Amino acid sequence: MTGPEVLLLRPLWLAGLPLALVAGALVARRADGLGAWRAVIDADLLDAMRGRGWVSAPRNGAAPWLMSLAMALLLAGLAGPASRAPNAPVPRNTDRLMILLDLSPSMTEGGSLDDAQAALARLIDIEADRPTGLIVYAGESFLASVPTDDPGLVQGLIAVADRGTMPVAGTRPDRALTLARRALADAGARAPDVVLVSDGGGMGPEATEIARRMAAEGSRVSAIFVPEDAPPYGMPSASRTALAAVAEAGGGRVADATAPAGIDRLLPRRRDRQPDAPDLRALQYRDHGPWLAALALLPLAALFRRPST
């Protein structure tokens, strides 16, 4: 059985503890109750004044150490010793992932949709702790699923996607990016990832510009390139270069759907600043610092004790 978790919310205040102890030692060493009187009057006269009660030496025994103890307790309280609150709320994960799946004829009829589905199943398994959403697009874009904590739901939607899913032909990734941008803003995402899954069809300056804007807003646009087995007649060949240009503008990476190692490294984790927010720390932990700092009143009170005659 382990004890309660204890941590320091403001540990830098502990740097003052050695200074408090050194200050107490210096004051105790240099304390001389009648040092100032001895510097200005004769020793016999000083003894006579003490005998008549006109001069009394200040207490210099425990006073410096009491002051040092009070300062140490105050610094320890300011360091914020805290324990995790038993009923602390669990923050909602705002690290969203939005998948944009190209279902244009070049993808569904080119014999490569199976590779895309397998790559996405692997990616969702890796990112299973993140709310994941799905947008499917061809000539138009549709929000198939808002970001959800159930990865199986999104995997199921991807698994049943085929050539009959989209009612409109063509390929407009710029519209899919615009829809993802709006959906992530509505979901309150802080630092989301967007993954384009495509053979590179339709990637033009519009998609590149939207990806650049999303990167400036905190999103990261990456891509999974899906090579074609046999391009349909009359359709342009797959273009990894065009897809890479969009991912570069979005601050992300490109991986091949047929390369599992690349899928594993596609989305390196970014530092989550959310747990460091002071308001969230106040909800997660009980700060015992004020009680510890209040103990400093005890040695301070002893300093004001009336001297005995």
PyMOL commands that set and color helices and strands:
alter all, ss='L'
color gray80, all
select helices_A, chain A and resi 11-30+35-38+43-51+63-78+105-108+113-126+151-159+173-186+205-216+240-249+260-264+274-276+278-284+289-294+297-303
alter helices_A, ss='H'
color red, helices_A
select strands_A, chain A and resi 6-8+81-84+97-102+132-137+141-148+193-198+220-225+251-256+285-287
alter strands_A, ss='S'
color yellow, strands_A
deselect
rebuild
show_as cartoon
